[in-house]
Amino acid sequence: MKERVAILGAGSIGTVMGAVVFEKHKDVDLVLIDANKDHVEMLNREGATVTGYMDLKKVPVKAITPDKMEGIYDLVIVLTKQTVNHAALTHLLPYINDNSVVCTLQNGIPEESVAAIVGRERTVGGAVGWGAGWISPGVSQLYTKPEFMIIEIGNLDNVVNEKLQRVETFLKMAGGVTINLNLMGFRWAKLLMNCSFSGMSAALGCTFGDILDDEKAVACAVHVADELIKVARKKGITLEVIVPGKDFYTMEFDTKEGREAAIAFARDVWSVHRPQKASMMQDMEKGIPCEINHINGIISQSGKELGIATPFNDAIVNIVNAFEAKKAPFPTMVNLDKFDVPKL
């Protein structure tokens, strides 16, 4: 019997993933679940369309809203925003059993909080190494070249088991998959990608390309990464290599020369993501609470607990929170004035 699979939170990445899977495996027992009724209706009526680095037009898919869920799902890929985790995962509980697997591919470090609701033995985590943007109902744009569409997965016990392998089997339908037995190491490496360029994108209201092309903006991005690496070291976390051949420790520095090397490294690594704008920024544009406190906020909070200064992550959090509290206008590049880049 085929596994019943659900993608819970079929936004930009979920739509791309669903479109690719349905395009390659038309008989798959997969459903895309999303609270956006217009999006669900369009997916069912017109199919899923992917633009950007992939050209898929109106791929037939199956989509439902959460209230239409039924039966037991063998595998659930969670791509909702962490801001709705408690409600979404609590709603999911009647639709999974002891043999079900819940794989969180959300941004940040969500595994422990997901496990607290669905159970540690059912929890698998993963980091999506590619980006996408929600364009309109039924349409997503892929920001990353298909050959870089890699997802790394693992679990809290850092062991290979049957549940982890089932997740691997499904995700391979959508692209490259690697099992990693240092879950927190690659989670924090992914967090570095999100904190640095996604964080700056949200704080400046711009694309990754805009950051790469602006000397101060790209300097701020590598300072964000440097703060994360220093926090991770203090926590005893060893960052994994999630971009083949690229060691994120290159972005740790204490000198001007080190910062220049970090900037050159960032321009090399993020050049393939130039059109991308942070999903947090996309949420801000739509008036949806974003995940800033689950991304850059993790570094700010951990820095406070460990006695490590994190002024660049702090500035990003403050800018985004001020906008969401309606105390500041939508961010623009003018916000670069709120960052103080040291001379070193």
C-alpha positions in Angstrom: 0.0 0.0 0.0 1.3 3.5 -0.9 2.2 5.8 1.9 -0.3 8.7 2.4 1.8 11.8 2.4 0.8 15.4 3.2 2.7 18.7 2.8 1.4 20.8 5.6 1.9 24.4 4.7 2.0 24.4 0.9 3.3 27.9 0.5 6.2 28.8 -1.8 8.5 25.8 -1.1 5.6 23.4 -0.5 4.1 24.4 -3.9 7.4 23.8 -5.7 8.0 20.5 -3.9 4.4 19.3 -4.7 4.7 20.4 -8.3 7.9 18.5 -8.9 6.7 15.4 -7.1 3.4 15.3 -9.0 5.2 16.0 -12.3 7.6 13.1 -11.9 5.3 10.7 -10.0 1.7 11.1 -11.1 0.4 8.2 -9.1 1.8 9.4 -5.7 -0.6 9.6 -2.8 0.2 13.2 -1.8 -2.0 16.1 -0.7 -1.0 19.7 -0.3 -2.6 21.3 2.8 -2.8 25.0 3.2 -5.0 27.5 5.0 -5.1 29.9 2.1 -8.4 29.0 0.4 -7.7 30.9 -2.8 -4.4 29.1 -3.2 -6.0 25.7 -2.6 -8.8 26.4 -5.0 -6.3 27.6 -7.7 -4.1 24.5 -7.2 -7.1 22.2 -7.7 -8.6 24.1 -10.6 -5.5 25.1 -12.6 -2.7 23.0 -11.1 0.7 24.2 -9.7 2.9 26.5 -11.7 6.6 27.1 -11.0 8.5 29.9 -12.6 12.1 31.2 -12.1 14.8 28.5 -12.4 12.2 25.9 -13.2 9.4 26.0 -15.8 6.4 23.9 -14.8 3.0 24.9 -16.0 -0.3 23.9 -14.3 0.9 20.5 -13.0 -2.2 18.6 -11.7 -2.0 18.4 -7.9 -4.4 17.6 -5.0 -4.9 20.3 -2.4 -7.1 20.8 0.6 -7.6 23.2 3.5 -6.8 21.9 7.1 -10.5 21.4 7.8 -10.7 18.8 5.0 -8.1 16.5 6.5 -9.2 12.9 7.0 -7.8 9.5 7.8 -4.2 8.8 8.9 -1.2 10.3 7.1 1.9 8.1 7.1 4.3 11.0 6.5 3.7 14.7 7.0 6.2 17.3 5.7 5.7 20.4 7.8 6.4 23.7 6.0 4.1 26.1 8.0 5.6 29.1 9.7 6.7 28.4 13.2 4.4 31.2 14.4 1.5 28.8 13.9 3.1 25.6 15.1 1.1 25.0 18.2 -2.3 25.3 16.4 -1.2 23.5 13.3 0.5 20.5 15.0 -2.2 20.2 17.6 -4.7 20.0 14.8 -2.6 17.3 13.1 -2.5 14.9 16.1 -5.8 13.0 15.2 -4.5 12.4 11.7 -1.2 10.6 12.7 -0.6 7.3 14.5 2.4 5.6 16.2 3.9 4.7 12.8 3.6 8.1 11.3 6.5 10.4 10.7 6.4 14.2 11.0 9.3 15.9 9.2 9.8 19.6 9.9 11.6 21.5 7.2 10.8 24.8 8.7 13.3 27.6 9.2 15.1 28.1 12.5 15.6 25.3 15.1 12.1 23.8 15.4 12.8 20.1 16.2 12.4 20.2 20.0 9.2 22.2 19.9 7.7 20.0 17.2 8.7 16.9 19.1 7.1 18.3 22.3 3.7 18.1 20.4 3.9 15.1 18.1 6.5 13.0 20.0 10.2 12.7 19.7 10.0 9.2 18.2 7.9 10.6 15.3 10.0 13.7 14.6 12.5 14.1 11.8 14.1 17.5 11.0 15.6 18.9 7.9 17.1 22.0 6.2 16.0 23.0 2.8 19.0 24.2 0.8 17.0 26.2 -1.8 14.7 29.1 -1.9 11.3 30.0 -3.4 8.8 32.8 -3.4 5.0 32.8 -3.5 3.9 34.8 -6.5 0.1 34.3 -6.5 -2.4 31.6 -5.8 -1.1 28.4 -7.5 2.2 30.0 -8.6 5.6 29.9 -6.9 9.0 31.1 -8.2 12.1 28.9 -7.7 15.0 31.1 -6.7 17.7 28.4 -6.8 19.1 26.5 -9.7 17.6 22.9 -9.7 21.1 21.3 -9.3 21.3 23.0 -5.9 17.9 21.7 -4.7 19.3 19.7 -1.8 17.6 18.9 1.5 19.5 17.5 4.5 17.6 15.5 7.1 18.3 13.9 10.4 16.7 13.3 13.8 17.3 14.3 17.4 19.0 11.0 18.3 21.4 11.3 15.3 20.7 7.8 14.2 19.5 6.3 10.9 16.2 4.5 11.4 13.3 3.4 9.3 11.3 6.6 9.8 14.3 8.7 8.6 14.7 6.5 5.6 11.0 6.9 4.7 11.4 10.6 4.7 14.5 10.3 2.5 12.6 8.1 0.0 9.8 10.7 -0.4 12.0 13.8 -0.5 14.2 12.2 -3.2 11.1 12.6 -5.5 11.6 16.3 -5.3 15.4 16.7 -5.5 18.6 15.7 -3.8 18.6 14.4 -0.2 21.4 13.8 2.3 21.0 12.1 5.7 23.1 13.9 8.2 23.9 12.6 11.7 24.7 16.0 13.1 21.2 17.5 13.0 22.0 20.6 15.1 25.2 21.2 13.1 23.4 21.5 9.8 20.4 23.2 11.3 22.7 26.0 12.6 24.4 26.1 9.2 21.0 26.6 7.6 20.2 29.1 10.3 23.3 31.0 9.2 22.0 31.3 5.7 18.6 32.5 7.0 20.0 34.9 9.6 22.5 36.6 7.3 20.9 37.2 3.9 17.3 36.5 4.8 17.6 38.6 7.9 19.1 41.5 6.0 16.6 41.1 3.2 13.8 41.5 5.7 15.5 44.5 7.5 16.2 46.3 4.2 13.2 45.3 2.1 15.4 44.0 -0.7 16.6 41.0 -2.7 19.8 39.0 -1.9 21.3 40.5 -5.1 20.7 44.0 -3.6 22.7 43.0 -0.5 25.5 41.5 -2.6 25.8 44.7 -4.6 26.0 47.1 -1.7 29.3 47.2 0.2 27.7 48.1 3.6 24.8 45.7 3.3 27.1 42.7 2.5 29.4 43.7 5.3 26.4 43.6 7.7 25.4 40.2 6.4 28.8 38.7 7.2 28.8 40.3 10.6 25.4 38.6 11.2 27.0 35.2 10.2 30.1 35.9 12.4 27.9 36.4 15.4 26.0 33.2 14.8 29.3 31.2 14.4 30.6 32.6 17.7 27.4 31.7 19.5 27.4 28.2 18.0 31.0 27.6 19.1 30.0 28.6 22.7 27.1 26.1 22.5 29.4 23.3 21.3 27.8 23.0 17.9 29.9 22.2 14.9 28.5 23.6 11.7 28.0 21.2 8.8 28.9 21.9 5.2 25.5 22.4 3.6 26.8 24.0 0.4 29.1 21.5 -1.3 32.7 22.6 -1.0 31.9 25.7 1.0 32.9 26.0 4.7 30.9 28.5 6.6 33.6 29.0 9.1 35.2 31.2 6.5 32.7 33.7 7.6 34.1 34.0 11.1 36.6 36.8 11.5 38.1 39.4 13.9 40.2 41.4 11.4 39.5 43.6 8.4 41.2 41.1 6.2 39.1 38.3 7.6 35.9 40.4 6.9 37.0 41.0 3.4 37.5 37.2 2.9 34.1 36.6 4.4 32.5 39.1 2.0 34.2 37.4 -1.0 33.0 34.0 0.3 29.4 35.3 0.7 29.4 36.8 -2.8 30.5 33.4 -4.2 28.0 31.3 -2.2 24.9 33.6 -2.5 25.4 34.6 -6.1 23.1 31.7 -7.2 20.3 33.2 -5.0 20.4 36.8 -6.3 16.7 37.0 -7.2 15.6 35.7 -3.8 13.9 37.8 -1.1 13.4 36.5 2.3 10.2 34.6 3.0 10.1 36.8 6.1 10.0 39.8 3.9 7.2 38.2 1.8 5.2 37.7 5.0 5.8 41.3 5.9 4.5 42.4 2.5 1.3 40.4 3.0 0.8 41.6 6.6 1.5 38.2 8.0 3.6 37.8 11.3 7.0 36.7 10.2 9.5 34.3 11.9 12.1 36.9 12.8 12.1 35.9 16.5 12.6 32.2 15.5 15.5 33.1 13.2 17.7 36.1 14.1 16.0 36.2 17.4 17.5 32.8 18.3 21.0 34.4 18.0 20.1 37.5 19.9 18.6 35.4 22.8 21.4 32.9 22.8 24.0 35.7 22.8 22.4 37.3 25.9 22.4 33.9 27.7 26.0 33.2 26.8 27.4 36.8 27.2 28.2 37.2 23.5 27.4 40.6 21.8 25.1 40.2 18.8 24.5 43.9 17.6 23.8 43.0 14.0 21.2 40.3 14.7 19.7 42.6 17.4 19.3 45.4 14.9 17.5 43.1 12.4 15.1 41.9 15.1 14.4 45.4 16.2 13.8 46.7 12.7 11.4 43.9 11.8 9.6 44.0 15.2 9.1 47.8 14.9 7.5 47.4 11.5 5.2 44.6 12.7 4.2 46.7 15.7 3.3 49.5 13.2 6.0 51.8 14.7 8.0 52.0 11.5 7.4 52.0 7.8 8.1 49.0 5.5 11.9 48.5 5.6 14.1 49.9 2.8 17.8 50.2 2.2 17.7 53.4 4.3 17.8 51.1 7.3 21.5 50.6 6.7 21.9 53.7 8.8 20.8 51.6 11.8 23.9 49.3 11.5 27.3 50.3 12.8 30.0 48.4 10.9 33.3 48.5 12.9 36.5 49.5 11.2 38.4 46.5 12.7 
